Amino acid sequence: MALPVYPPVIRPRLQEDGISLVSVIKGTHTYRRTKRHDYVLDFLPPCMSEYKLFFNQIAGGFRDVSGSVLFSTSEDGKIVRGLSGVPSEGPVLLVGNHMLMGLELFSLVEEFLREKNIIVRGIAHPMLFSKKIEDLNTEFGLIDWVKVFGAVPVTGSNLFKLFSTKSHVLLYPGGAREALHRKGEEYKLFWPEQPEFVRMAARFGATIIPFGAVGEDDMTELVLDYDDLMEIPVINDYIRDTTRRAIRVREGQSGEVANEENYIPAILPRIPGRLYYLFGKPIETRGRYESLKDRENANELYLKVKSGVESCIAYLLKKREEDPYRSIFDRAIHRALNSPLHEIPAFEP
């Protein structure tokens, strides 16, 4: 019997402790049902061992220090702790803001799995799925785990397939520009002018949930942003070169969202505060497809979603001042004496 021969990108990853062959196959998109891999139809959901390995061991430290707390809004407008306000039946489109370096992603994905047993399918930058990144990444790293938990490249066809399979889809219209914002731009939205996702959501009758996430300023300090790095010789040439060769999602568009500079900012950790999330009131698109073919109607709904995200951010920034457990020290004491991490109290909504 012949032994299987794995591609070079897989072989070194099999030597890592705790990483199974199945996880490597998922993370490298080696599994496929047909000749070409399909990011949606060939997706194999993460198993419990993968969930525990990633969220308890790999990302467990971040979970402990961030103390994330999630709120949602029911159809009658009442804000409650937890995700009961988010429909369990798809298709659902979660539309929100990126914090610096996508800090909000871990807790969001974990809580949907823990509380609702729902895999959130993130729409991600295609650079993460490029062969160049795979060739550079010889160990099973964070990018591979993003794929294991269901992220797909941002394309219209992938969004179409996710809606058709009644998925819960996570979308950040601000994309890389928002995740790599400059100093003083915390919680500022950088969205395209065109209502990109509205008609597609309406075509499938998807429920749109605007959401906001805050807390990056309690976790990190942005030391060197893009403007600072471009003042440093050699580094500025490297940034220009990598940006020139990178895949550009917003090429040809206007506005700040089209500025997709490829760089890594310099950040320092702070004494941790807390991450907060608020999922706004559900916006139904079922039965509105014909009316949303009109550009003005589509733009009106798009601006409503954007306003919903901004309102969620403003609400959280104000209410977190009332949280007696915003500090990691207060949470640590309460956790040691009373309850598990996800049950530590927060402000009253």
N, C-alpha and C positions, 0 to 999 in steps of 0.2 A: 504494500500500500504506500503510495507516494505521500510525502509530507507536504502540507500547503506551503506555498512560497508567498510571503506577504510583501507588499510594496515597501520600498525603502522608508517612506514616511511613517509606516506603522511599526516596523521592527524595533526601533529604540523605545517606543512608547510602551511596548509590551513588558519591558523590564521594570516599569515603575510600580512601586508598592500600591496595592489597592485598586489599580486600574485594570479592569477586565478587558478581554478581547472584544466583547460585545460593545463596551463603552467606546473603545478605540474605533470600531467599525462605524458606530453612530457619529462620533465626533469628526471623522474624516470623510463622511458621506460615501463610504465604500459600498454599503448595502444599496441595492437597487433591484426593482422588479422587472425593469425593461433595460434596453440597451443604454439609455442615458438616465442618470440620477434625477429624480423629481423631488425637490425640496419639500413639497407638501404631501404627495401621494406615497412617497417612500419613507416618510417619517415613522420611526419607532419610538413610542413614548418612553420616557425614563422610568426605570424600575425603582423599587424601594431602596435597594442597595446603592444605586446611583444618587438618589435623593439624600440619603443619610451621609454618604461619603462627601458630597459637595457641600451641603448646607450645615452639617455638623462638624466636619473636619476642615475642609478647604476654606469655606466662607464663614465658618462658625465664629471666628474671632470678630469679624466685622459685624455679624448679627449681635453679638454680645455688647459691643461698644456703641452701636447705633441705636439700640433700643427702639426700633421702628414701631410706630403706632399708626394704624390705618382706620379711616372713617369713610363712610359712604352715605349717600342721600337717597331716601326712598322717593317714590313717585309723588307723595304728598309734600315733599320738600323737607322732611324731618331728617336731620343729620344724626347718625348713630355710629357707635364704634363697631368696627368689623366691616365685612363685605356683603351684608345682607341686602344692601341697596343695589348691588350689581346683579343683573339677571343671570341666572345659571344657564338658561337656554340661549344658545347662539343663533345667528351670528351677532357678536358684540364687538364694537370697535372702541378701544380705550385710547383716547387722544390726550396727550399731556405734554409737560415740559421736561426737558433734560436738565438735570443738575450737572455740575462739573464732573467730567469723565464718566457720566452715567452712573453716579453713586446710588441712585434710587433703584436700580434694576434688581439687585439681589433680593431685597426684602419684598419687593412687589411680586416677583415670580414665586418666591417661597410661600408667601401668605395666601396666594390664590391656590396653590397646591395644598397647603395645610388646612385651610378653612373650607374651601369649596371643591377640592379635588379637580381643579381645572388647570390645564396646561395653557399658559398664555403664550401665543405665538408672536414673537417679536419681529418687527420689520427692521432689518439691520442694513448697515452700509455694505455694499457688495465687496469692498476691499477686504472684509473679514473672511470672505469665501474665495479669495483669489489664490491661484496656484503659488504665487510668489510668497504669500503669507504662510501657506502650508509648508513650503520648502524651507523657510526660515525657522519654523516652529518644530523642532525635532522632538520636543517633549510634549506630553499631553497637558496643555495649559488652559488658561481661562477662555481663550477663543474657542477651543474644542468643546468646553463645557457649555458655552453659549449655544453651540449647535446641538449638543445632546438635549438641551432643554427647549428646542423647537424654533430657534431663530431662523429666518429665511432672508435672502437678499431682497432689497426693495425693488420690485418690478410690478407692473400692472397685472401680469399673468399670475404671479404668486398671490397677490391680494385677492384676485378673482377666485382662485382655487380655495383659499382659506375661507372666504365668505361662503362659497358653495358647499364646503364641508361643515358649516355652522360653527366655526372656530371663534375663540376669543382672541382678537388681534390687538397687538400693542403697537401704536404708531406715534412717532415723534416728528411732527412737521418741521421743527427747527433743526433736526438732524445734527450733523457734525458741528455746525456753527454754534449751536446752542450748548452742546456738550463741551466745546472748547472755547467758551466765551472769555472775554477779556476781564480785567479788573473793573469792578464797579458795575458789571452787567449781570450780577446774580439775579435770577428769577425774571429776567427780561426775555420775552419771546422773540424769536427770529423766524417768522413763518413766511412762506411764499405768498404772493398776492393772489395767485389762482386757487380756487377751491378744489384742490386736487382729489380728495377722498370722498366728497359729498355724493356725487352721482353714483359711484361704485357702491357705496354703502346703501343708497336708496334702491339700487337695482336688486339687491338681495334682502331689502327690508331690515337691514342691520340696526341694532340699537346703538347709538353713539353715547359714550360716557366721557365727558370732559373731566380731567383730573389734574390736581396740582400736587407737587412734592416740594418740601422745603427742608432745610437743615444743613446744607453744604457749608454754610458759613459758621456752623457750630462744630463742624468736623475737620475742615481743612482751611488753610490759608494759601491763597494763590500768590506765590512769590514772584515768578517770572511768567508773564503771559506772552502772547504772540508778539506784541509790540516790543516788549523787552528783549526777547530772544533775537528779533531781527536787528537789534543794535549790536549784536555780538558777532564779530568776524568769524568765518568758517561755519559757525552754526547757522547763520542766515543763508549761506550758500547751500548748506545741506537741506534746509527747510524748503528753499526754492526748488531744488532738484527733486526732492521727494514729492512735493506738491505737483510739480509738472508731470511726473510719471504716474501719479495716483489716478484711480478711477474717480470721475467727477459725476455725481448724481445730478447736480443742479446746473450743469453746463448750459449756457445760453439763456439762463434766467437772470432777472435783475434783482437788485436789493441785496441786503446783507447775507441772506440765507445762501446766496450763490458763492460766497467767500468760504471755500472749503480748504483752508490751509491745513496741510498735513504735518502736525507737530505734536509734541507732548509737553504740556506746561510743567513748570517746576512748582511743586506744592509741598507744604509742610503740614503735619497733623496738628490739630488743636486738642486741648482737653475735651473729650467728646461731649457734645450735647445730645440731641435726639433728632431722628428723621421723622417727619410727619407727612401723611398722605390724606388727601380728601378726594373721593370720587363723587362728582357732582350728580345732579338730577338727570336721569336717563332722558335722552332725546330720541324719539321714535321717528324712523323714516319709512316704516311700512305704509304702503299706499300712497307715497309721495313721489314716486319715480317720475311720473309724467310732469308734475309741476316743477320738479327740480331740474328738468331738462332746460328750463329757462335760466339764463345766466344770472339774472338779478336774484331770483329765488335761491339758487344754489349759493350765491355769494352771501346772501342774508343768513342762511343757515351756517355757513362757514364762519362768519363773524360771530354768530351766536355761540358756536363751539369755542372759538378763541376767547371770547369774553367769559365763558364759563370756566376755562382754565385759569384766566387771570383772577377771577373771583375766588376760586379755590385757593390760589396762592396767597392772596391778600387775607383771606379768612385765617389760614394757618399761621401766617406771620404774626397776626394779632393775637390769636388764641394761645399760641405756644408760650406767651408771656405769663399765662395763668397756670401753666403746668408745673406742679410741685416736684415732678420727677424728670424735669428736663436735663438735669445734671447726671452724669454717669455715677457719681458718688451716691446720690440719693437713690438711684435705681439699684445699685449694688447692695445697699443696706436693706432695701425693701425686698429684693429678690432673695437675700440670704435668710430673711425672717419670715416671709409670707408666701410668695407665689412665684410660678415660673415666669420667664421673661415676657411671653406674649400676654400675660395677665396683669402686668404692672400698670397701675392707674395712670391716667393723663388728665388733661383738662376736661371739664364737662362741656359737651357740644351744645 
